[in-house]
Amino acid sequence: MTILEIKENHIDLPITGMTCASCVSRVERALKKTEGVLDASVNLATEKATVQVNEDASLDALIETVQSAGYDVDLASATMQIEGMTCAACVSRIEGAILKSPGVLKASVNLATEKATVSYLSTLTHLPEIKKAIEKAGYQAKEETNKQDEQARQESRAETLLKRKVLTAASFTLSIFALMHLGDNLGLSPMSSHILLWLLATPVQFWAGWQFYRGAWGAARHRTSDMNTLIAIGTSTAYFYSMVATFFPKVLADGGIDSAVYYDTSAAIITLILLGRFLEHRAKRKTSDAIRKLMGVQAKSAHILQENGEEKEIPLADVAVGDHLVVRPGEKIPVDGDITEGYSAVNESMITGESLPTEKGLGDRVVGGTLNETGRFVFVATQVGAEMALSQIIRLVEEAQGSKPPIAKLADEISAYFVPTVIGIAFVSFCIWFFVGPEPVLTHALFTAVAVLIVACPCALGLATPTSVMVGISRGAETGILIRSGEALQNAHKVTAVVFDKTGTLTHGKPAVTDLISPSEDKKSLLFYAASAEKGSEHPLAEAILSAAKKEGIVLAKATQFQAIPGKGIQAEIEGKTVLLGTARWLQEEGVEITALQKEAEALAEAGKTPMFVSVNKKPFGVIAVADTVKEDAKSVVTALHQIGLKVILLTGDQKKTAEAIAKVVGIDQVIAEVLPDEKAAQIAALQKEGHRVAMVGDGINDAPALARADVGMAIGTGTDVALAAADMTLVGGHLKGIPTALRLSRATIRNIKQNLFFAFIYNISLIPVAAGVLYPIWGIRLSPILGAAAMGLSSVSVVTNALRLRSFRA
């Protein structure tokens, strides 16, 4: 049995061979019946099954289930160069080590070529992990192929084959049309003309159209049907009817049946459907552009700084945690880490969506895949491989794209009965036309049934939701918004109220000097005395004053006789002068007259700031106000939320006066203050009882319960891991402007899904009756099977094309 290590409660299986919503339904039903499977969700657009499992699940059983349903699991394969092998025992040992890796299904090691070929499930394991297993066995492994390039080559090969089939089928079909209209001018007998048409139609039917027969047979083996069934039955009816008319015309003539041939119908249907699939394939590739772009920003190598001070270029896969790496101007940062030397500006737009470069210096975090623009720096690697932020973002986006929003359930339920219903309608149509239709009855009956089978499009129904979800989530990733699931994307469009935490969310989360008030207007001197006195203090407010002095370029003096008085302030000697810094009451107790400064200090306190009085030699010198400052984009974000009709609420554990001051600055409607951490979730629940759909925005551990309780939890990307794990959406760059963008993106995506579903339903509801001939008694209108094939192909392409419009969504 293949080892299946359950690190999480789900497995992603890449499925091949699915063509429509009926395929999705069949694979889901089969997987749900497999031992150890709790639930299964299949996505046609991503061609992936997400399977919820327990410890009884077996990977072999899951793959066998998919294959038994008539489909296959797309396994990754790689060839590695092995160093250190000397005999057959080495081969056996390496194969055993590889097969012990979770997710590996096959391993073949060749002593002569010194290569190992591995087949594995890329969603469970990765090549670096397989290489580690080989290295633990005492050998060296080097990857031969680039996964991204190999995937691109596979997609290119598939597209090239499909293009070749379309062009070949089209050339034969055009020849058939030409011969049918010009055959009399060539002097050919009807028999010769029909045989030549048969020779031209046969390659189209059984080479270009073989995939439809293979799919239909796979469905038939399991007593079910799908879109391939409809196409195979429809085209075969036209083809074999024409064959009988070609080789046994008397059979039809004796029965009073039209002996005309319809090779053009079968060939044109296959050609048009293949053309539709080719266009659909190209359009679907574009829905994953965001993932390709994210994978494309990864560096291929890194420059490691060796102990002797020299630099050496190594493959990215060889970088380990703790390595010191050098990044030059214009190079991509290879992995995540902290700068230990140097300074630069880094373009993080591919991760955060923020276009302006970020200044980076000693101790600052850098993210793998971002671009170093100006300076050279050295950093120590802290996260590599799958642990990198970029790798986690790619994984989250891939998982989210494979998830289904609740709105998709309607299409899934309908698709389970769609194909059998269409076959039933085609049979009923055949009977009606055969018994009450005009002469020749068999011809009319057959081709009415063919038109019904061909025009029906479960594919459009299956693609309507997942393509929009893929593009919407991809667009979110490009703008710095990570959306964890299709359900979160759908829930966000219903939000009526947005609740903000204060500290670290609306504010920066650290105190800063906001005001300097000096009777003498000598603000630099005020900051000089205060910062010099605070130089030895560890109080958080001292850090704010020291930071302000540093920004102003003030050179501080040495403080002597420093003394901290708990709850009151500090006292120190600065250049022979006694400096006091603290509360109004304490300075008054020390005999300092501060009446002239109290009115302004009270106004600062009303605004939610902390005023600190400064005196020099017992004389009032000024007031310094410190506060947790509001983020620059907070007010504009609240305004944007109001503009799209949402109520905005501030939920905080801070004092009511401080919270109200912050709310007034940014324009928030309602304040819920002095709330204990464990009460935040209850406040969210209370808002929900009032009828609100609530989005909660937070960043700290104490926000996690509220984020989980809200209809949509949004975490600031700079927040704690607990908050990020509890959230439905993450704002990667920590910028609040992502909140209205995420909500507008959700609305745009759900609107796009509804358009797709409407089109898919209306298309099938309107054209199937027309194909069945309901308009014939009134206006004499019938739908040609050829036009039906063109319409069916166009319907799938139009659904995907409509979803691609979301790529133009502006943040």
CORJO-V559901 format. One line per field, one symbol per residue. ss: DSSP state (2 for helix, 1 for strand, 0 for the rest). phi: phi as a letter, one per 30 degrees, with the letter a starting at -180 (. if undefined). burial: + if it has 9 or more other C-alpha atoms within 8 Angstrom, else -. A space follows every 10 residues. Layout:
# CORJO-V559901
ss->???
phi->???
burial->???
This chain:
# CORJO-V559901
ss->0000000001 1111110000 2222222222 2200001111 1110000111 1110000022 2222222200 0110011111 1110000222 2222222220 0001111111 0000111111 0000002222 2222220001 1110002222 2222222222 2222222222 2222222222 2222220002 2222222222 2222222202 2222222222 2000002222 2222222222 2222222022 2222000000 0022222222 2222222222 2222222022 2222220000 1111100000 1111122200 0001111000 0100011111 1101111022 2200000111 0000110000 1100001111 1110222022 2222222222 2000000222 2222222222 2222222222 2222220000 2222222222 2222200222 2222222222 2222222200 1110022222 2200001111 0222221111 1111111000 0022222222 2222000002 2222222222 2000000011 1111100011 1111001111 1102222220 0000222222 2222220001 1111110011 1111111111 0002222222 2220001111 1000022222 2222220001 1100002222 2222222220 0001111100 2222222220 0111110000 2222220011 1000000222 2222222222 2222222222 2222222222 2200022220 0000222222 2222222222 2222222200 0
phi->.ddbcddbcb bccdccjdba dddedddddd ddddeiccab bccdddhbcc cdbbdddbde dddddddddj bbcdddbacb dccjdbaddd eddddddddd dejdcbbbcc ddchbbcbca cddcbbeedd dddddddjbc bbdcbceddd dddddddddd dddddddddd dddddddddd ccedddidde dddddddddd dddddccdcd dddddddddd echbaadedd ddddddeddd edddddcbdd eddddicecd cbdddddddd dddddddddd dddddddced dddddddddc bbcdcdddid cbdbdedcdb ejdcccbcei cdddbdacdc ajaaccdcdd cciddddcdb beiddccejd cdccccbcbc dcbbhddded dddedddddd dddcdedddd ddddddcdde ddddddddde ddddcbdddd dddddddddd ddddddbddd dddeddddde ddddddddci cccdaddddd dddcdcbccc dcdicdcdib dbdcbbcbec icdddedddd ddddecdcde dddddddddd ddidddcdcb hdbcceiblb bacbhicdcc bldddddddd icdcedcddd dddddddicc dbdbbbhicd clbccbaddd decddddddd dddcicdcbc cbdddddddd dddddciddb bcchcdedcd dddddddddd jdcccccabc eddedddddd dbcccddcdd ddddddddbb cedicddddd dddddddddd dddddddedd ddeddddddd ddjddddcci cbcdeddddd dddddddddd ddddddddec d
burial->-+++-----+ ++++++-+++ ++++++++-+ ++-+-+++++ ++++++++++ ++++--+++- +++-+++-++ +++++--+++ ++--+----+ +++++-+++- +++++-+-++ +--+++++++ ++-++---++ +-+++-+-++ +-+------+ --------+- -++-++-+++ -++-++++++ --+----+-- --+++-++-+ +++++--+++ -++-++++++ ----++++++ +++++++++- ++++++-++- +++---+-+- ++++++++++ ++++++++++ ++++--++++ +--++-+++- ++++++---- +--+++--+- +-+++++++- ++++++++++ ++++++++++ ++++--+--+ ++--++++++ ++++++++++ ++++---+++ ++++-+++++ +++++-++-- ++--+++++- -++-+++-++ ++++--+--+ ++++++++++ ++++++++++ ++++++++++ ++++++++++ ++++++++++ +++-++++++ +++++++++- ++++-+++-- --+--+++++ +++++----- ++++++++++ ---+----+- -+------++ ++++---+++ ++++-+++-- -+++--++-- +--+++++++ ++++++-+-+ ++++++++++ --++++++++ ++---+++++ ++++-+++++ +++--+++-- +++++----+ ++-++-++-- -+++++++++ --++++++++ +++++++-++ -+++-+++++ +++-++++++ ++++++++++ -++--++-++ +-++--++++ +++-++---- -+++++-+++ +++++++-++ ++++-+---- -
